[in-house]
Amino acid sequence: MPVARYRTLDTLTEDVRHMTWLEVQITTLQKMFAIESNRLERDDTTEAYLAAMPYAANEGLQRLATVGRFIKKAVAIEHVRTLPETLPEPIPPEEVDEDEIPIVAMQLSGTGTNKYDMRKLAPSYFALDTEGVFLSRGGCAARTFDYRVMGEHILMLPAAIEGTFTVWYDAYPQRITHDTTPETVLVLHPEMAVLLPLYMASQLYKDDDIAIATVYRNEFEVGLDGLRETAARLRGLSRSDTQSNTTKWW
């Protein structure tokens, strides 16, 4: 009986992640002239800012990751005809660590359509990269259009096709809370991370100096436009004339 298993992939490894939460806090406070050193100082001036930072950070992260340049991740869904001799125990979706590569096995029928809820396979799922589905089989890999998406997050694949579907998607950013440790590394491309303090300062400094806050927000929006251009250019580089859609299964 055919089986499917999947693993998560993450393109943002530690060597390309740019800033820690501590660095973001310090940079934001410096932009608001609340500190002069490169150390995080807690006093009557900074405490109110620090308390409000998680919400401002999450606002900025959402805009950076869903409007600017996307955070790319993937699931690899493998269709095979026979079970391997040994198979790991399934991992519940809520326990999936996307920095690792968990494998989950599922029993599938050999005909018709297999449906996958991307929000369960990838808890950070935001949207499918519609040109980022690849099929690997027989030692060859090519972009494929042998899939459909229903309701934005239900991925439909033909059950009869054997091989590995690598499905790239745009991911939501991590969430910052009051419990986030200073050493936490932001899962962002460097060009995204450097814009976050600008957004946070523009939100937190409005009551103190609206003119400076507006300057920071304008700088952030200019940077966001640059991220959009980068994302468009990278999409163009990822396109290929090698495409596959030969089964006509839909």
Secondary structure, DSSP 8 states (H G I E B T S, - for coil): --EEEEEEEES--TTT---BHHHHHHHHHHHTTS-SSSS---STTTHHHHHHHHHHHHHHHHHIIIIIS-EEEEEEEEEESS--SS------GGG--TTS---EEEE--SSSEEEEEHHHH-TTEEEEEEEEEEEEETTEEEEE---EEETTTEEEEETT--EEEEEEEEE------TT--TT-B--S-HHHHTTHHHHHHHHHTTTT-HHHHHHHHHHHHHHHHHHHHHHHHHHHHH--S-EE--S---
